[in-house]
């Protein structure tokens, strides 16, 4: 079960925005319905059968001010 890294434990209603493969991982960008923050969810199974799953929080993008 995926948990929101921002709200620490919120587990429901995530909106998938994009999905792709990266090595042996399936990666999804998910958006939290409560805070509208995005994070990446990685799920993978190695050739030895070991399963791994983790979440990486996206950094907020800089506003369009100074360049």
Jmol script that loads the backbone (N, CA, C; Angstrom):
load data "model"
ATOM      1  N   UNK A   1       0.849  -1.182   0.000  1.00  0.00           N
ATOM      2  CA  UNK A   1       0.000   0.000   0.000  1.00  0.00           C
ATOM      3  C   UNK A   1       0.892   1.242   0.000  1.00  0.00           C
ATOM      4  N   UNK A   2       0.576   2.187  -0.852  1.00  0.00           N
ATOM      5  CA  UNK A   2       1.323   3.442  -0.955  1.00  0.00           C
ATOM      6  C   UNK A   2       0.863   4.386   0.142  1.00  0.00           C
ATOM      7  N   UNK A   3       1.831   5.067   0.778  1.00  0.00           N
ATOM      8  CA  UNK A   3       1.512   6.083   1.781  1.00  0.00           C
ATOM      9  C   UNK A   3       2.089   7.416   1.332  1.00  0.00           C
ATOM     10  N   UNK A   4       1.341   8.473   1.545  1.00  0.00           N
ATOM     11  CA  UNK A   4       1.781   9.815   1.162  1.00  0.00           C
ATOM     12  C   UNK A   4       2.973  10.229   2.032  1.00  0.00           C
ATOM     13  N   UNK A   5       4.107  10.640   1.414  1.00  0.00           N
ATOM     14  CA  UNK A   5       5.268  11.055   2.204  1.00  0.00           C
ATOM     15  C   UNK A   5       5.079  12.424   2.868  1.00  0.00           C
ATOM     16  N   UNK A   6       4.113  13.201   2.416  1.00  0.00           N
ATOM     17  CA  UNK A   6       3.874  14.524   2.980  1.00  0.00           C
ATOM     18  C   UNK A   6       2.957  14.426   4.198  1.00  0.00           C
ATOM     19  N   UNK A   7       1.882  13.651   4.090  1.00  0.00           N
ATOM     20  CA  UNK A   7       0.908  13.534   5.179  1.00  0.00           C
ATOM     21  C   UNK A   7       1.182  12.355   6.102  1.00  0.00           C
ATOM     22  N   UNK A   8       2.268  11.634   5.885  1.00  0.00           N
ATOM     23  CA  UNK A   8       2.727  10.552   6.764  1.00  0.00           C
ATOM     24  C   UNK A   8       1.626   9.571   7.150  1.00  0.00           C
ATOM     25  N   UNK A   9       1.211   8.772   6.197  1.00  0.00           N
ATOM     26  CA  UNK A   9       0.265   7.725   6.517  1.00  0.00           C
ATOM     27  C   UNK A   9      -1.029   7.766   5.733  1.00  0.00           C
ATOM     28  N   UNK A  10      -1.316   8.858   5.054  1.00  0.00           N
ATOM     29  CA  UNK A  10      -2.534   8.920   4.242  1.00  0.00           C
ATOM     30  C   UNK A  10      -2.380   7.910   3.109  1.00  0.00           C
ATOM     31  N   UNK A  11      -3.384   7.039   2.884  1.00  0.00           N
ATOM     32  CA  UNK A  11      -3.225   5.914   1.976  1.00  0.00           C
ATOM     33  C   UNK A  11      -4.256   5.782   0.867  1.00  0.00           C
ATOM     34  N   UNK A  12      -5.058   6.768   0.563  1.00  0.00           N
ATOM     35  CA  UNK A  12      -6.138   6.508  -0.389  1.00  0.00           C
ATOM     36  C   UNK A  12      -6.355   7.635  -1.382  1.00  0.00           C
ATOM     37  N   UNK A  13      -6.859   7.277  -2.554  1.00  0.00           N
ATOM     38  CA  UNK A  13      -7.296   8.245  -3.547  1.00  0.00           C
ATOM     39  C   UNK A  13      -6.200   8.919  -4.340  1.00  0.00           C
ATOM     40  N   UNK A  14      -5.029   8.316  -4.473  1.00  0.00           N
ATOM     41  CA  UNK A  14      -3.954   8.945  -5.228  1.00  0.00           C
ATOM     42  C   UNK A  14      -4.276   8.925  -6.714  1.00  0.00           C
ATOM     43  N   UNK A  15      -3.989  10.027  -7.387  1.00  0.00           N
ATOM     44  CA  UNK A  15      -4.257  10.158  -8.812  1.00  0.00           C
ATOM     45  C   UNK A  15      -2.960   9.880  -9.580  1.00  0.00           C
ATOM     46  N   UNK A  16      -2.930   8.825 -10.429  1.00  0.00           N
ATOM     47  CA  UNK A  16      -1.724   8.568 -11.226  1.00  0.00           C
ATOM     48  C   UNK A  16      -1.632   9.579 -12.371  1.00  0.00           C
ATOM     49  N   UNK A  17      -0.476  10.244 -12.487  1.00  0.00           N
ATOM     50  CA  UNK A  17      -0.286  11.247 -13.525  1.00  0.00           C
ATOM     51  C   UNK A  17       0.531  10.725 -14.698  1.00  0.00           C
ATOM     52  N   UNK A  18       1.501   9.830 -14.407  1.00  0.00           N
ATOM     53  CA  UNK A  18       2.364   9.303 -15.456  1.00  0.00           C
ATOM     54  C   UNK A  18       2.970   7.999 -14.958  1.00  0.00           C
ATOM     55  N   UNK A  19       3.190   7.047 -15.859  1.00  0.00           N
ATOM     56  CA  UNK A  19       3.792   5.765 -15.516  1.00  0.00           C
ATOM     57  C   UNK A  19       4.816   5.393 -16.578  1.00  0.00           C
ATOM     58  N   UNK A  20       5.971   4.829 -16.153  1.00  0.00           N
ATOM     59  CA  UNK A  20       6.989   4.385 -17.081  1.00  0.00           C
ATOM     60  C   UNK A  20       7.845   3.313 -16.421  1.00  0.00           C
ATOM     61  N   UNK A  21       8.710   2.675 -17.208  1.00  0.00           N
ATOM     62  CA  UNK A  21       9.625   1.667 -16.686  1.00  0.00           C
ATOM     63  C   UNK A  21      11.022   2.252 -16.590  1.00  0.00           C
ATOM     64  N   UNK A  22      11.742   1.876 -15.524  1.00  0.00           N
ATOM     65  CA  UNK A  22      13.105   2.332 -15.305  1.00  0.00           C
ATOM     66  C   UNK A  22      13.888   1.134 -14.775  1.00  0.00           C
ATOM     67  N   UNK A  23      14.679   0.516 -15.636  1.00  0.00           N
ATOM     68  CA  UNK A  23      15.360  -0.714 -15.243  1.00  0.00           C
ATOM     69  C   UNK A  23      14.323  -1.779 -14.948  1.00  0.00           C
ATOM     70  N   UNK A  24      14.404  -2.397 -13.785  1.00  0.00           N
ATOM     71  CA  UNK A  24      13.385  -3.383 -13.415  1.00  0.00           C
ATOM     72  C   UNK A  24      12.279  -2.779 -12.563  1.00  0.00           C
ATOM     73  N   UNK A  25      12.233  -1.455 -12.466  1.00  0.00           N
ATOM     74  CA  UNK A  25      11.186  -0.767 -11.706  1.00  0.00           C
ATOM     75  C   UNK A  25      10.062  -0.279 -12.619  1.00  0.00           C
ATOM     76  N   UNK A  26       8.845  -0.320 -12.108  1.00  0.00           N
ATOM     77  CA  UNK A  26       7.722   0.394 -12.700  1.00  0.00           C
ATOM     78  C   UNK A  26       7.532   1.637 -11.846  1.00  0.00           C
ATOM     79  N   UNK A  27       7.599   2.800 -12.468  1.00  0.00           N
ATOM     80  CA  UNK A  27       7.556   4.073 -11.748  1.00  0.00           C
ATOM     81  C   UNK A  27       6.250   4.785 -12.072  1.00  0.00           C
ATOM     82  N   UNK A  28       5.625   5.361 -11.051  1.00  0.00           N
ATOM     83  CA  UNK A  28       4.412   6.151 -11.235  1.00  0.00           C
ATOM     84  C   UNK A  28       4.562   7.480 -10.521  1.00  0.00           C
ATOM     85  N   UNK A  29       4.140   8.547 -11.172  1.00  0.00           N
ATOM     86  CA  UNK A  29       4.020   9.828 -10.488  1.00  0.00           C
ATOM     87  C   UNK A  29       2.595   9.879  -9.965  1.00  0.00           C
ATOM     88  N   UNK A  30       2.458  10.013  -8.658  1.00  0.00           N
ATOM     89  CA  UNK A  30       1.145  10.056  -8.024  1.00  0.00           C
ATOM     90  C   UNK A  30       0.929  11.427  -7.401  1.00  0.00           C
ATOM     91  N   UNK A  31      -0.322  11.840  -7.317  1.00  0.00           N
ATOM     92  CA  UNK A  31      -0.666  13.119  -6.705  1.00  0.00           C
ATOM     93  C   UNK A  31      -1.603  12.866  -5.531  1.00  0.00           C
ATOM     94  N   UNK A  32      -1.278  13.463  -4.381  1.00  0.00           N
ATOM     95  CA  UNK A  32      -2.084  13.324  -3.176  1.00  0.00           C
ATOM     96  C   UNK A  32      -3.332  14.205  -3.298  1.00  0.00           C
ATOM     97  N   UNK A  33      -4.525  13.648  -3.068  1.00  0.00           N
ATOM     98  CA  UNK A  33      -5.749  14.435  -3.218  1.00  0.00           C
ATOM     99  C   UNK A  33      -5.960  15.462  -2.112  1.00  0.00           C
ATOM    100  N   UNK A  34      -5.272  15.322  -0.993  1.00  0.00           N
ATOM    101  CA  UNK A  34      -5.468  16.278   0.105  1.00  0.00           C
ATOM    102  C   UNK A  34      -4.587  17.512  -0.031  1.00  0.00           C
ATOM    103  N   UNK A  35      -3.329  17.331  -0.456  1.00  0.00           N
ATOM    104  CA  UNK A  35      -2.394  18.461  -0.548  1.00  0.00           C
ATOM    105  C   UNK A  35      -1.964  18.773  -1.972  1.00  0.00           C
ATOM    106  N   UNK A  36      -2.395  17.970  -2.942  1.00  0.00           N
ATOM    107  CA  UNK A  36      -2.031  18.141  -4.351  1.00  0.00           C
ATOM    108  C   UNK A  36      -0.534  18.149  -4.566  1.00  0.00           C
ATOM    109  N   UNK A  37       0.199  17.436  -3.720  1.00  0.00           N
ATOM    110  CA  UNK A  37       1.642  17.286  -3.893  1.00  0.00           C
ATOM    111  C   UNK A  37       1.916  16.014  -4.669  1.00  0.00           C
ATOM    112  N   UNK A  38       3.002  15.993  -5.407  1.00  0.00           N
ATOM    113  CA  UNK A  38       3.355  14.846  -6.235  1.00  0.00           C
ATOM    114  C   UNK A  38       4.530  14.088  -5.633  1.00  0.00           C
ATOM    115  N   UNK A  39       4.539  12.789  -5.884  1.00  0.00           N
ATOM    116  CA  UNK A  39       5.667  11.954  -5.480  1.00  0.00           C
ATOM    117  C   UNK A  39       5.773  10.766  -6.420  1.00  0.00           C
ATOM    118  N   UNK A  40       6.974  10.181  -6.489  1.00  0.00           N
ATOM    119  CA  UNK A  40       7.230   9.037  -7.351  1.00  0.00           C
ATOM    120  C   UNK A  40       7.137   7.759  -6.535  1.00  0.00           C
ATOM    121  N   UNK A  41       6.459   6.772  -7.072  1.00  0.00           N
ATOM    122  CA  UNK A  41       6.309   5.472  -6.426  1.00  0.00           C
ATOM    123  C   UNK A  41       7.002   4.431  -7.303  1.00  0.00           C
ATOM    124  N   UNK A  42       8.010   3.737  -6.756  1.00  0.00           N
ATOM    125  CA  UNK A  42       8.782   2.733  -7.473  1.00  0.00           C
ATOM    126  C   UNK A  42       8.419   1.345  -6.962  1.00  0.00           C
ATOM    127  N   UNK A  43       8.146   0.419  -7.890  1.00  0.00           N
ATOM    128  CA  UNK A  43       7.906  -0.985  -7.549  1.00  0.00           C
ATOM    129  C   UNK A  43       8.767  -1.823  -8.487  1.00  0.00           C
ATOM    130  N   UNK A  44       9.537  -2.755  -7.919  1.00  0.00           N
ATOM    131  CA  UNK A  44      10.392  -3.582  -8.760  1.00  0.00           C
ATOM    132  C   UNK A  44      10.573  -4.973  -8.205  1.00  0.00           C
ATOM    133  N   UNK A  45      10.889  -5.902  -9.124  1.00  0.00           N
ATOM    134  CA  UNK A  45      11.227  -7.270  -8.753  1.00  0.00           C
ATOM    135  C   UNK A  45      12.515  -7.612  -9.495  1.00  0.00           C
ATOM    136  N   UNK A  46      13.563  -7.984  -8.749  1.00  0.00           N
ATOM    137  CA  UNK A  46      14.838  -8.318  -9.358  1.00  0.00           C
ATOM    138  C   UNK A  46      14.760  -9.678 -10.033  1.00  0.00           C
ATOM    139  N   UNK A  47      15.790 -10.015 -10.792  1.00  0.00           N
ATOM    140  CA  UNK A  47      15.825 -11.318 -11.458  1.00  0.00           C
ATOM    141  C   UNK A  47      15.893 -12.467 -10.459  1.00  0.00           C
ATOM    142  N   UNK A  48      16.351 -12.189  -9.229  1.00  0.00           N
ATOM    143  CA  UNK A  48      16.378 -13.205  -8.169  1.00  0.00           C
ATOM    144  C   UNK A  48      15.039 -13.339  -7.454  1.00  0.00           C
ATOM    145  N   UNK A  49      14.078 -12.488  -7.781  1.00  0.00           N
ATOM    146  CA  UNK A  49      12.748 -12.561  -7.182  1.00  0.00           C
ATOM    147  C   UNK A  49      12.556 -11.668  -5.966  1.00  0.00           C
ATOM    148  N   UNK A  50      13.546 -10.838  -5.641  1.00  0.00           N
ATOM    149  CA  UNK A  50      13.426  -9.929  -4.498  1.00  0.00           C
ATOM    150  C   UNK A  50      12.561  -8.731  -4.895  1.00  0.00           C
ATOM    151  N   UNK A  51      11.554  -8.440  -4.089  1.00  0.00           N
ATOM    152  CA  UNK A  51      10.623  -7.343  -4.369  1.00  0.00           C
ATOM    153  C   UNK A  51      11.047  -6.106  -3.576  1.00  0.00           C
ATOM    154  N   UNK A  52      11.003  -4.950  -4.224  1.00  0.00           N
ATOM    155  CA  UNK A  52      11.287  -3.702  -3.523  1.00  0.00           C
ATOM    156  C   UNK A  52      10.260  -2.657  -3.934  1.00  0.00           C
ATOM    157  N   UNK A  53       9.947  -1.798  -2.978  1.00  0.00           N
ATOM    158  CA  UNK A  53       8.956  -0.747  -3.199  1.00  0.00           C
ATOM    159  C   UNK A  53       9.353   0.445  -2.346  1.00  0.00           C
ATOM    160  N   UNK A  54       9.370   1.636  -2.942  1.00  0.00           N
ATOM    161  CA  UNK A  54       9.681   2.830  -2.173  1.00  0.00           C
ATOM    162  C   UNK A  54       9.085   4.062  -2.829  1.00  0.00           C
ATOM    163  N   UNK A  55       9.067   5.156  -2.072  1.00  0.00           N
ATOM    164  CA  UNK A  55       8.483   6.424  -2.513  1.00  0.00           C
ATOM    165  C   UNK A  55       9.562   7.498  -2.445  1.00  0.00           C
ATOM    166  N   UNK A  56       9.622   8.348  -3.477  1.00  0.00           N
ATOM    167  CA  UNK A  56      10.537   9.486  -3.502  1.00  0.00           C
ATOM    168  C   UNK A  56       9.700  10.737  -3.661  1.00  0.00           C
ATOM    169  N   UNK A  57       9.853  11.643  -2.743  1.00  0.00           N
ATOM    170  CA  UNK A  57       9.087  12.894  -2.759  1.00  0.00           C
ATOM    171  C   UNK A  57       9.675  13.848  -3.787  1.00  0.00           C
ATOM    172  N   UNK A  58       8.830  14.445  -4.609  1.00  0.00           N
ATOM    173  CA  UNK A  58       9.282  15.447  -5.595  1.00  0.00           C
ATOM    174  C   UNK A  58       9.600  16.755  -4.895  1.00  0.00           C
ATOM    175  N   UNK A  59      10.624  17.429  -5.391  1.00  0.00           N
ATOM    176  CA  UNK A  59      10.931  18.760  -4.863  1.00  0.00           C
ATOM    177  C   UNK A  59      10.027  19.771  -5.548  1.00  0.00           C
ATOM    178  N   UNK A  60       9.586  20.792  -4.826  1.00  0.00           N
ATOM    179  CA  UNK A  60       8.777  21.834  -5.491  1.00  0.00           C
ATOM    180  C   UNK A  60       9.597  22.555  -6.544  1.00  0.00           C
ATOM    181  N   UNK A  61       8.963  22.881  -7.634  1.00  0.00           N
ATOM    182  CA  UNK A  61       9.664  23.600  -8.692  1.00  0.00           C
ATOM    183  C   UNK A  61       9.793  25.065  -8.337  1.00  0.00           C
ATOM    184  N   UNK A  62      10.892  25.668  -8.780  1.00  0.00           N
ATOM    185  CA  UNK A  62      11.114  27.086  -8.520  1.00  0.00           C
ATOM    186  C   UNK A  62      10.098  27.908  -9.294  1.00  0.00           C
ATOM    187  N   UNK A  63       9.638  28.986  -8.695  1.00  0.00           N
ATOM    188  CA  UNK A  63       8.715  29.867  -9.409  1.00  0.00           C
ATOM    189  C   UNK A  63       9.471  30.578 -10.532  1.00  0.00           C
ATOM    190  N   UNK A  64       8.766  31.109 -11.477  1.00  0.00           N
ATOM    191  CA  UNK A  64       9.371  31.685 -12.683  1.00  0.00           C
ATOM    192  C   UNK A  64      10.067  33.015 -12.480  1.00  0.00           C
ATOM    193  N   UNK A  65      10.452  33.390 -11.293  1.00  0.00           N
ATOM    194  CA  UNK A  65      11.079  34.675 -10.999  1.00  0.00           C
ATOM    195  C   UNK A  65      12.459  34.835 -11.636  1.00  0.00           C
ATOM    196  N   UNK A  66      13.498  34.941 -10.843  1.00  0.00           N
ATOM    197  CA  UNK A  66      14.864  35.185 -11.323  1.00  0.00           C
ATOM    198  C   UNK A  66      15.424  33.958 -12.014  1.00  0.00           C
ATOM    199  N   UNK A  67      16.249  34.192 -13.029  1.00  0.00           N
ATOM    200  CA  UNK A  67      16.900  33.086 -13.755  1.00  0.00           C
ATOM    201  C   UNK A  67      18.371  33.195 -13.675  1.00  0.00           C
TER     202      UNK A  67
END
end "model"
wireframe off; spacefill off
backbone 0.3
color backbone group
